Amino acid sequence: GNVDYSKTVVTKPASDAFIDLSKEPYCVKAGEDITERLQGAIDAMKGTGGTVYIPAGQYRLSDYIEVHAGIEVRGAVAWPQNLNATSFLTRVGENDPDGRALFTLYGGAGLRGLAVIYEEQHTAIKPYSYTVRGDGEGIYLVAVSLPTSWRGVDFATNRCDNHYIEYLWMAPVDIGIIVGGGSENGIIRDCHFTPNTWCLRGDEGWWDKVYNVIMDRSRPYVIGESKNQILYHNFVYGAREGLSVLDGAENVYLLCHGVDSGYTSAHFSGDCSVVMVDAQLVNLHKNNPKADMHYLVTADDFTGELTMINSSFWGSTQGAWRLHGSGRVVMYGVQMHSAGLLMCDLKGGELALYGMLESSHTKDFFVGERAQALILSGNVFPGGLQIEKDENAD
């Protein structure tokens, strides 16, 4: 493709202007509600840009925050998994998942080195609106922790060209990051999603409670209508769909994408074009190991093309690949450690498979009547190649 993987991305505010919220006239202190003072400092930089700095401590936000173009809201540390750094405790957006986001970032605005914690999530899991919504070009998040967000980052409601996310730490209950709105040339890298972010919960058995909900509904990475989206070195543990690529996603490139404990590790629908390199897709459900799980699913409406290079699949899948659309899937270099009862249910479209080592003794392919082609070259099947065809299949 024509994507520059080596380009340097510089994320910084539009000017060197700097406000320290602990200083006059703001004088914030840990434990206080700082909503008005934070918004006031941001407003003071409207039109010029700059940095609003909040020292280490936990503060309260009781209303929505608008971050104007070219302004960075910055916390005290580079890696805010340490929740004793700069963090915001809030209930804004509670029970309003489709409502206004806690933070709205306009062109060139960013968040860096801070955490947002929904205080009611320690007793019961509740829906909230998105924590962050973008509106404009060049928006960024760097080293941000959203340990208890229902929905994380929305770059789909509005067009957000050249967006950039580096190291987001969270375990989304519903959606982690969604891209769409015709956005172009975005980068999402080095994000780590795991239920361990919910260590704030004090009730007994918190890990299983969070994990079960996430396995029922979470979609950490959702890529919709967009062009030239790059995702690399991203990982998720626990998801209903570890990766979701939707209709209108053009030229999505994923390098070293990892899904562990995915119900469906990767799901593709509509007319999308995707290249995945060095992916590891794993089906596990620690509380329901016999669930009907799949590494790859193409939906009935899939008309696009998926290319995978050097892929690894393992876990407790019931069936590795369920390909039901009319699109094309091409794979080069596959390590299939666990294939399930049926490796590939090719109900429709085309599959080309080159250089696979398949370690399971299983039925390899079912070819349905809507399947257009099954192309095999240089593959190893330890039980001998086993193909079952629908009686109406050509």
HUPEBEL-V350164 format. One record per pair of residues at least 24 apart in sequence whose ideal C-beta (glycine too) atoms are under 10 Angstrom apart, sorted by the first residue. I is the first residue (numbers start at 1). J is the second residue. D is the distance in whole Angstrom. If there is no record, write none. Layout:
BEGIN
I,J,D
I,J,D
END
This chain:
BEGIN
1,228,8
1,230,10
1,251,6
1,252,10
1,253,7
1,273,9
1,275,7
2,228,8
2,251,8
3,185,8
3,187,10
3,228,6
3,229,9
3,230,6
3,251,7
3,252,10
3,253,6
3,275,9
4,185,9
4,228,10
4,230,9
5,187,10
5,230,7
5,232,8
5,253,8
5,255,7
5,277,10
7,185,10
7,187,9
7,230,10
9,138,10
9,140,8
9,142,10
9,162,9
9,164,5
9,166,8
9,187,6
9,189,9
10,140,10
10,164,9
11,72,8
11,108,9
11,110,6
11,112,8
11,138,8
11,139,9
11,140,4
11,141,9
11,142,6
11,164,6
11,165,10
11,166,8
12,49,9
12,51,9
12,70,9
12,72,7
12,108,9
12,110,8
12,112,9
12,140,9
12,142,10
13,45,8
13,48,9
13,49,5
13,50,5
13,51,5
13,52,9
13,69,10
13,70,6
13,71,6
13,72,4
13,73,9
13,74,9
13,108,8
13,109,8
13,110,7
13,112,9
14,45,9
14,47,9
14,48,7
14,49,3
14,50,7
14,51,10
14,68,10
14,69,7
14,70,3
14,71,7
14,72,9
14,107,9
14,108,6
14,109,9
14,138,10
15,45,8
15,47,10
15,48,5
15,49,5
15,50,5
15,51,9
15,70,7
15,71,9
16,48,10
16,49,9
16,50,7
16,51,8
17,44,9
17,45,6
17,48,6
17,49,7
17,50,3
17,51,7
17,52,9
17,70,10
17,71,9
18,45,9
18,50,6
18,51,5
18,52,8
18,53,7
18,72,10
18,74,9
19,44,7
19,45,7
19,50,7
19,51,7
19,52,5
19,53,7
19,54,10
19,71,10
20,51,9
20,52,9
20,53,5
20,54,8
20,55,7
21,52,7
21,53,7
21,54,5
21,55,7
21,59,9
21,73,10
21,86,10
22,53,8
22,54,8
22,55,5
22,56,10
22,57,9
23,53,9
23,55,10
26,52,9
26,54,10
28,54,7
28,55,8
28,57,8
28,59,7
29,55,9
29,57,7
29,59,8
30,54,10
30,55,8
30,56,8
30,57,3
30,58,6
30,59,6
30,60,10
30,84,10
30,86,9
30,87,10
31,57,7
31,58,7
31,59,7
31,60,8
31,89,9
32,57,9
32,58,10
32,59,6
32,60,7
33,59,7
33,60,4
33,61,7
33,62,5
33,63,9
33,89,9
33,90,10
34,59,5
34,60,7
34,61,7
34,62,9
34,88,8
35,59,9
35,60,7
35,61,5
35,62,5
35,63,5
35,64,9
35,65,7
35,88,9
35,90,9
35,92,9
36,62,9
36,63,8
38,63,10
38,65,6
38,67,10
38,73,8
38,88,9
39,63,8
39,64,9
39,65,6
39,66,7
39,67,9
41,71,9
41,73,9
42,66,7
42,67,6
42,68,6
42,71,6
42,73,7
42,109,9
43,68,7
43,71,10
44,68,10
44,71,10
45,69,10
45,70,8
45,71,5
45,72,10
46,70,9
46,71,8
46,106,10
47,71,10
49,108,7
49,109,8
51,110,9
51,112,9
53,86,9
53,112,10
53,113,9
54,85,10
54,86,5
54,87,9
54,88,8
54,113,9
54,114,7
55,85,9
55,86,7
56,80,10
56,82,9
56,84,7
56,85,5
56,86,6
56,87,9
56,113,10
56,114,10
57,84,8
57,85,8
57,86,7
57,87,8
58,83,8
58,84,8
58,85,9
58,86,8
58,87,5
58,88,8
58,89,6
58,115,9
58,117,8
58,119,10
59,86,8
59,87,7
59,88,6
59,89,7
59,90,9
59,114,10
60,88,7
60,89,5
60,90,7
60,91,9
60,92,10
60,119,9
61,88,5
61,89,7
61,90,4
61,91,9
61,92,6
61,102,7
61,103,9
61,116,8
62,89,10
62,90,7
62,91,8
62,92,7
63,90,9
63,92,6
63,102,9
64,90,10
64,92,6
64,93,8
64,99,9
64,100,6
64,101,7
64,102,6
64,103,8
64,104,7
64,129,9
64,133,10
65,90,10
65,92,9
65,101,9
65,102,7
65,103,5
65,104,7
65,105,9
65,111,10
65,132,10
66,100,10
66,103,8
66,104,5
66,105,9
66,106,8
66,109,9
66,135,10
67,103,6
67,104,7
67,105,5
67,106,7
67,108,10
67,109,4
67,110,8
67,111,8
67,132,9
67,134,10
67,135,10
67,139,9
68,104,10
68,105,9
68,106,6
68,107,9
68,108,9
68,109,7
69,105,9
69,106,5
69,107,4
69,108,5
69,109,6
69,135,9
69,136,7
69,137,9
69,138,9
69,139,9
70,106,8
70,107,7
70,108,4
70,109,7
70,110,9
70,138,9
71,105,9
71,106,8
71,108,8
71,109,5
71,110,8
72,105,10
72,108,9
72,109,7
72,110,5
72,111,7
72,112,6
72,113,10
72,140,8
72,142,9
73,103,8
73,105,9
73,109,8
73,110,7
73,111,5
73,112,7
73,113,9
73,114,7
73,144,10
74,110,8
74,111,8
74,112,5
74,113,6
74,114,7
74,142,9
74,143,10
75,111,8
75,112,7
75,113,4
75,114,3
75,115,7
75,143,8
75,144,9
75,145,9
76,113,7
76,114,8
77,112,10
77,113,5
77,114,9
77,115,10
77,143,8
78,112,9
78,113,6
78,142,9
78,143,5
78,167,9
79,113,8
79,143,6
79,145,8
79,167,8
79,169,8
80,112,9
80,113,6
80,114,6
80,115,4
80,116,10
80,143,6
80,144,7
80,145,4
80,146,10
80,147,9
80,167,9
80,169,8
81,115,8
81,143,9
81,145,6
81,147,8
81,167,10
81,169,6
81,192,9
81,196,9
81,197,8
81,199,10
82,115,9
82,145,9
83,115,6
83,117,7
83,145,7
83,147,7
83,197,10
83,199,9
83,200,7
84,115,10
85,113,7
85,114,8
85,115,7
85,143,10
85,145,9
86,112,10
86,113,7
86,114,5
86,115,7
86,145,10
87,114,7
87,115,4
87,116,7
87,117,6
87,145,8
87,147,9
88,114,7
88,115,7
88,116,5
88,117,7
88,118,10
88,119,10
88,131,10
89,115,10
89,116,8
89,117,5
89,118,8
89,119,5
90,116,6
90,117,7
90,118,6
90,119,7
90,120,10
90,128,9
90,131,9
91,118,7
91,119,6
91,120,6
91,121,10
91,126,9
91,128,8
92,116,9
92,118,9
92,128,8
92,129,8
92,131,9
93,118,8
93,126,10
93,127,9
93,128,4
93,129,3
93,130,8
93,131,8
93,149,10
93,150,8
93,151,9
94,118,8
94,119,10
94,120,7
94,121,10
94,126,6
94,127,8
94,128,6
94,129,8
94,150,9
95,120,10
95,126,6
95,127,6
95,128,8
95,129,9
95,150,10
96,127,8
96,128,7
96,129,5
96,150,10
97,126,9
97,127,4
97,128,7
97,129,6
97,130,8
97,150,6
97,151,6
97,173,10
97,174,7
97,175,9
98,127,9
98,129,7
98,130,9
98,151,9
98,157,10
99,127,10
99,128,9
99,129,4
99,130,9
100,129,6
100,130,8
100,133,8
101,128,10
101,129,6
101,130,4
101,131,6
101,132,6
101,133,4
101,134,9
101,135,10
101,151,8
101,152,10
101,153,9
101,154,6
101,157,9
102,128,8
102,129,7
102,130,7
102,131,5
102,132,7
102,133,9
102,146,10
102,149,9
103,130,9
103,131,7
103,132,5
103,133,7
103,134,9
103,141,9
103,144,10
103,153,10
104,130,9
104,132,8
104,133,5
104,134,8
104,135,6
104,136,10
104,139,10
104,154,9
104,157,10
104,158,9
105,132,6
105,133,7
105,134,5
105,135,7
105,136,8
105,138,10
105,139,5
105,140,8
105,141,8
105,153,10
105,155,10
105,158,10
105,160,9
105,163,9
106,134,8
106,135,5
106,136,5
106,137,10
106,138,10
106,139,8
106,158,9
107,134,9
107,135,8
107,136,3
107,137,5
107,138,6
107,139,7
107,160,9
107,161,9
107,162,10
108,136,7
108,137,7
108,138,4
108,139,7
108,140,8
108,162,10
109,134,8
109,135,9
109,136,8
109,138,8
109,139,6
109,140,8
109,141,10
110,138,9
110,139,7
110,140,4
110,141,7
110,142,7
110,144,9
110,163,10
110,164,8
111,139,9
111,140,8
111,141,5
111,142,8
111,143,9
111,144,5
111,153,10
111,165,10
111,168,10
112,140,8
112,141,8
112,142,5
112,143,6
112,144,7
112,166,9
113,142,7
113,143,5
113,144,8
113,145,9
113,167,10
114,141,10
114,143,8
114,144,6
114,145,7
114,146,10
115,143,10
115,144,7
115,145,4
115,146,7
115,147,7
115,148,10
115,169,8
115,170,10
115,197,10
116,144,8
116,145,8
116,146,5
116,147,8
116,148,8
116,149,7
116,152,9
116,170,9
117,145,8
117,146,8
117,147,6
117,148,6
117,149,9
117,197,10
117,200,7
118,146,9
118,147,9
118,148,5
118,149,7
118,150,8
118,200,10
119,148,9
119,200,9
120,148,9
121,147,9
121,148,4
121,149,9
121,150,8
121,173,9
121,198,8
121,200,8
121,201,7
121,206,10
121,210,9
122,148,8
122,198,9
122,200,6
122,201,5
122,202,6
122,203,7
122,206,8
123,201,8
123,202,8
123,203,7
124,201,10
124,203,9
124,209,9
125,150,8
125,173,6
125,198,9
125,201,9
125,206,10
125,209,7
125,210,7
125,212,10
125,213,6
125,214,10
126,150,7
126,173,9
127,151,8
127,173,8
127,174,7
128,173,9
128,174,9
129,154,9
130,154,4
130,155,10
130,156,10
130,157,8
130,174,10
130,175,8
130,177,10
130,178,8
131,170,9
131,172,10
132,165,10
132,168,9
132,177,9
133,157,6
133,158,7
133,160,9
134,158,6
134,159,9
134,160,4
134,161,10
134,163,6
134,165,10
134,179,9
134,181,9
134,183,8
134,186,10
135,159,8
135,160,7
135,181,10
136,160,7
136,161,8
136,162,10
136,163,9
137,161,5
137,162,5
137,163,8
137,183,9
137,184,9
137,185,9
138,162,5
138,163,7
138,164,8
139,163,5
139,164,8
139,165,9
139,183,10
139,186,9
140,164,4
140,165,7
140,166,8
140,187,9
141,165,5
141,166,7
141,167,9
141,168,6
141,177,9
141,188,9
141,191,10
142,166,5
142,167,7
142,168,9
142,190,10
143,167,5
143,168,8
143,169,8
143,190,10
144,168,5
144,169,7
144,170,8
144,191,10
145,169,5
145,170,7
145,192,10
145,197,7
146,170,4
146,171,9
146,172,8
146,176,8
146,193,10
146,197,8
147,171,7
147,194,10
147,195,10
147,196,9
147,197,4
147,198,6
147,199,8
147,200,6
147,201,10
148,172,10
148,173,8
148,197,7
148,198,6
148,200,7
148,201,8
148,210,9
149,173,7
149,174,9
149,175,9
149,176,8
149,197,9
150,174,5
150,175,8
150,213,10
150,217,10
150,218,10
151,175,5
151,176,8
151,177,10
151,178,8
151,219,10
152,176,5
152,177,6
152,178,8
152,191,10
152,193,9
152,220,8
153,177,5
153,178,7
153,179,9
153,188,9
153,191,10
154,178,6
154,179,9
154,180,9
154,181,9
154,222,10
155,179,5
155,180,7
155,181,7
155,183,6
155,186,7
155,188,9
155,222,10
155,223,10
155,224,10
155,226,9
155,229,10
156,180,3
156,181,5
156,182,9
156,183,8
156,222,8
156,223,9
156,224,6
156,225,8
156,226,8
156,246,9
157,181,6
158,182,10
158,183,9
159,183,5
159,184,8
159,225,10
159,226,9
160,184,9
160,186,7
160,226,9
161,185,6
161,186,7
161,226,9
161,227,9
161,228,10
162,186,7
162,187,8
162,228,10
163,187,7
163,188,8
163,226,10
163,229,9
164,188,8
164,189,8
164,230,10
165,189,7
165,190,9
165,191,7
165,231,9
165,234,9
166,190,6
166,191,8
166,233,10
167,191,6
167,192,7
167,233,10
167,234,10
168,192,8
168,193,8
168,220,10
168,234,9
169,193,8
169,194,8
169,196,9
169,197,6
170,194,9
170,197,6
170,198,10
170,220,8
170,236,10
171,195,5
171,196,7
171,197,5
171,198,6
171,210,7
171,211,9
171,213,10
171,214,6
171,218,8
171,220,8
171,236,9
171,237,8
171,238,7
171,239,9
172,197,10
172,214,8
172,217,9
172,218,5
172,219,8
172,220,6
172,221,9
172,222,10
172,236,9
172,238,10
172,239,8
173,198,10
173,210,8
173,213,6
173,214,6
173,216,9
173,217,7
173,218,6
174,213,9
174,214,9
174,217,6
174,218,7
174,219,7
174,220,10
174,240,9
175,217,9
175,218,8
175,219,5
175,220,8
175,221,9
175,222,6
175,244,9
176,218,7
176,219,7
176,220,4
176,221,6
176,222,8
176,234,10
176,236,8
176,239,9
177,219,9
177,220,7
177,221,6
177,222,7
177,223,9
177,231,9
177,234,9
178,219,8
178,220,10
178,221,8
178,222,4
178,223,8
178,224,7
178,244,9
178,246,9
179,221,9
179,222,7
179,223,5
179,224,6
179,225,9
179,226,5
179,229,6
179,231,9
179,245,10
179,246,9
179,249,8
179,252,9
180,222,8
180,223,8
180,224,3
180,225,5
180,226,6
180,229,10
180,246,7
180,247,10
180,248,8
180,249,8
181,224,8
181,225,7
181,226,8
181,248,10
182,224,9
182,225,6
182,226,7
182,227,8
182,248,8
183,223,10
183,224,9
183,225,8
183,226,5
183,227,8
183,228,9
183,229,8
184,226,7
184,227,4
184,228,6
184,229,8
184,250,9
184,251,9
185,226,9
185,227,7
185,228,5
185,229,8
185,230,8
185,251,10
186,223,9
186,226,7
186,227,9
186,228,8
186,229,5
186,230,7
186,231,9
187,228,10
187,229,8
187,230,5
187,231,8
187,232,8
187,253,10
188,221,7
188,223,9
188,229,8
188,230,7
188,231,5
188,232,8
188,233,10
188,234,6
188,254,9
189,230,8
189,231,7
189,232,5
189,233,6
189,234,7
189,255,9
189,256,10
190,232,8
190,233,5
190,234,7
190,235,9
190,256,10
191,220,8
191,221,8
191,231,8
191,232,10
191,233,8
191,234,5
191,235,7
191,236,8
192,233,9
192,234,8
192,235,5
192,236,8
192,237,9
192,258,10
193,218,8
193,220,5
193,221,8
193,234,8
193,235,7
193,236,4
193,237,7
193,238,8
193,239,8
193,242,9
193,259,10
194,235,8
194,236,8
194,237,4
194,238,7
194,260,9
194,261,9
195,237,7
195,238,5
195,261,9
196,237,8
196,238,10
207,286,10
208,286,8
208,287,7
210,238,8
211,237,9
211,238,6
211,261,8
211,285,9
211,286,7
211,287,7
212,238,9
212,285,9
212,286,10
212,287,6
212,288,9
213,238,9
213,240,10
214,238,4
214,239,6
214,240,8
214,261,9
214,263,9
215,239,7
215,240,6
215,261,7
215,262,9
215,263,6
215,284,10
215,285,6
215,286,9
215,287,8
215,288,8
215,291,8
215,293,10
216,240,6
216,263,8
217,241,9
217,263,10
218,242,9
218,262,9
218,263,9
219,243,8
219,244,5
219,264,10
219,267,8
220,244,9
220,259,9
220,262,9
221,245,9
221,254,9
221,257,8
221,259,9
221,266,9
222,246,7
222,249,9
222,267,10
223,248,9
223,249,5
223,250,10
223,252,5
223,254,9
223,268,10
223,272,8
223,274,8
224,248,6
224,249,6
224,269,10
224,270,9
224,272,9
225,249,7
225,250,8
225,270,9
225,272,9
226,250,7
226,251,9
226,252,8
226,272,10
227,251,6
227,252,9
227,273,10
228,252,8
228,253,8
229,253,7
229,254,9
229,274,10
230,254,8
230,255,8
231,255,7
231,256,9
231,257,6
231,276,9
232,256,6
232,257,8
232,277,9
232,278,9
233,257,8
233,258,8
233,278,10
234,258,7
234,259,9
235,259,8
235,260,7
235,280,9
236,260,7
236,261,8
236,262,7
236,265,9
237,261,5
237,262,9
237,282,9
237,284,9
238,262,8
238,263,9
238,284,9
238,285,9
238,286,9
239,263,7
239,264,8
239,265,8
240,264,7
240,267,9
241,265,8
241,266,7
241,267,5
241,268,10
241,297,8
242,266,6
242,267,8
242,279,10
242,281,7
242,282,9
242,283,9
242,295,9
243,267,7
243,268,9
243,274,9
243,276,9
243,279,9
243,281,8
243,296,10
244,268,8
244,269,8
244,297,10
245,269,7
245,270,9
245,272,5
245,273,9
245,274,5
245,276,10
245,298,10
245,302,9
245,304,8
245,306,8
246,270,6
246,271,10
246,272,7
246,299,10
247,271,6
247,272,6
247,299,9
247,301,7
247,302,9
247,303,8
247,304,8
248,272,7
248,304,10
249,273,7
249,274,7
249,304,8
250,274,9
250,304,9
251,275,8
252,276,9
252,304,10
252,306,9
253,277,8
253,307,10
254,278,9
254,279,7
254,308,9
255,279,9
255,309,10
256,280,8
256,310,10
257,281,8
257,311,10
258,282,8
258,312,9
259,283,9
259,284,10
259,295,8
259,315,10
260,284,7
260,314,10
260,315,8
261,285,7
261,286,7
261,293,10
261,315,8
261,316,10
262,293,7
262,294,9
262,295,8
262,315,8
262,317,10
263,288,9
263,291,7
263,292,9
263,293,5
263,294,8
264,292,9
264,293,7
264,294,5
264,295,8
264,296,8
264,297,5
264,317,10
264,322,9
265,293,8
265,294,7
265,295,5
265,296,7
265,297,9
265,313,8
265,315,8
265,317,9
265,320,10
266,294,9
266,295,7
266,296,5
266,297,7
266,298,9
266,306,9
266,308,9
266,311,10
266,321,10
267,294,9
267,296,8
267,297,5
267,298,8
267,299,7
267,302,9
267,322,10
268,296,8
268,297,7
268,298,5
268,299,7
268,301,10
268,302,5
268,304,7
268,305,9
268,306,6
268,323,9
268,325,8
268,327,8
268,329,9
269,297,9
269,298,7
269,299,4
269,300,8
269,301,6
269,302,6
269,303,9
269,304,9
269,325,8
269,327,10
270,298,10
270,299,8
270,301,6
270,302,7
270,303,7
270,304,7
270,325,9
270,327,9
271,301,9
271,302,8
271,303,5
271,304,5
271,305,9
271,325,10
271,327,8
272,298,10
272,302,8
272,303,9
272,304,4
272,305,8
272,306,8
272,327,8
273,304,5
273,305,5
273,306,8
273,307,9
273,327,9
273,328,10
274,304,7
274,305,7
274,306,5
274,307,7
274,308,9
274,329,10
275,305,9
275,306,8
275,307,5
275,308,8
275,309,7
275,330,10
276,306,7
276,307,7
276,308,5
276,309,7
276,310,9
276,311,7
276,331,9
277,307,9
277,308,8
277,309,5
277,310,6
277,311,9
277,332,10
277,333,10
278,308,10
278,309,7
278,310,5
278,311,8
278,312,8
278,333,9
279,308,6
279,309,9
279,310,8
279,311,5
279,312,7
279,313,9
280,310,10
280,311,8
280,312,5
280,313,8
280,314,8
280,335,9
281,308,9
281,311,7
281,312,7
281,313,5
281,314,8
281,315,8
281,317,9
281,320,9
282,312,8
282,313,7
282,314,6
282,315,4
282,316,9
282,317,9
282,337,9
282,338,9
283,313,8
283,314,8
283,315,4
283,316,6
283,317,4
283,318,8
283,319,10
283,320,8
283,338,8
283,340,8
284,314,9
284,315,5
284,316,6
284,317,9
285,315,9
285,316,7
286,316,10
288,316,10
289,315,9
289,316,5
290,316,8
290,318,8
291,316,8
291,317,10
291,318,7
292,317,9
292,318,5
292,319,8
292,322,10
292,340,10
293,317,5
293,318,6
293,319,8
293,320,10
293,340,8
294,318,7
294,319,6
294,320,7
294,321,7
294,322,5
294,323,10
294,340,8
294,345,9
295,319,9
295,320,5
295,321,6
295,322,9
295,336,9
295,338,9
295,339,9
295,340,9
295,343,10
296,320,7
296,321,4
296,322,7
296,323,7
296,329,8
296,331,9
296,344,9
297,321,8
297,322,5
297,323,8
297,324,8
297,325,9
297,345,10
298,322,7
298,323,5
298,324,6
298,325,4
298,326,9
298,327,6
298,328,10
298,329,7
298,346,10
298,347,9
298,348,8
298,349,7
298,351,10
299,323,10
299,324,6
299,325,6
299,327,10
300,324,5
300,325,6
300,326,9
300,347,8
300,348,8
300,370,10
301,325,6
301,326,9
301,327,9
302,326,7
302,327,5
302,328,9
302,329,9
302,348,8
302,349,7
303,327,5
303,328,9
303,349,8
304,328,8
304,329,10
304,349,10
305,329,8
305,330,7
305,349,10
305,350,9
306,330,7
306,331,9
306,349,10
306,351,10
307,331,8
307,332,8
307,352,9
308,332,7
308,333,8
308,334,8
308,353,10
309,333,6
309,334,9
309,354,10
309,355,10
310,334,8
310,335,8
310,355,9
311,335,7
311,336,9
311,356,9
312,336,8
312,337,7
313,337,6
313,338,7
313,339,8
313,340,10
313,343,9
313,356,10
313,358,10
313,359,10
314,338,5
314,339,10
314,359,9
315,340,9
316,340,8
317,341,9
317,342,10
317,343,9
317,360,10
318,342,8
319,343,7
319,344,8
319,345,6
319,362,9
319,363,10
319,366,9
320,344,6
320,345,9
320,358,9
320,360,9
320,362,9
320,364,10
321,345,7
321,346,8
321,351,8
321,353,10
321,365,9
322,346,9
322,347,8
323,347,7
323,348,7
323,349,6
323,350,9
323,351,6
323,368,9
323,371,8
323,374,10
324,348,5
324,349,8
324,368,8
324,370,8
324,371,10
325,349,5
325,370,9
326,350,8
326,370,7
326,371,9
326,372,7
327,372,10
328,352,8
328,372,8
328,373,9
329,353,9
330,354,8
330,375,9
331,355,8
331,356,7
331,379,10
332,356,9
332,378,9
333,357,9
333,378,10
334,358,8
334,379,8
335,359,8
336,360,7
336,362,9
336,364,10
336,379,9
336,380,10
336,381,10
338,362,9
339,363,9
339,364,7
339,381,10
339,383,10
342,366,6
342,386,9
342,388,9
343,381,9
343,386,9
344,374,8
344,387,9
345,371,10
346,370,9
346,371,5
346,372,9
346,373,9
346,374,6
346,387,9
346,389,10
346,390,10
346,393,9
347,371,7
347,390,9
347,393,10
348,372,7
349,373,8
350,374,8
350,375,7
351,375,7
351,376,9
352,376,8
352,377,8
353,377,8
353,378,9
353,379,6
354,378,6
354,379,7
355,379,7
355,380,9
356,380,7
356,381,8
357,381,9
357,382,9
358,382,7
358,383,8
358,385,9
361,386,9
362,386,8
363,387,8
363,388,6
364,388,9
365,389,9
366,390,8
366,393,9
367,393,5
367,394,9
368,392,8
368,393,6
369,393,5
369,394,8
END
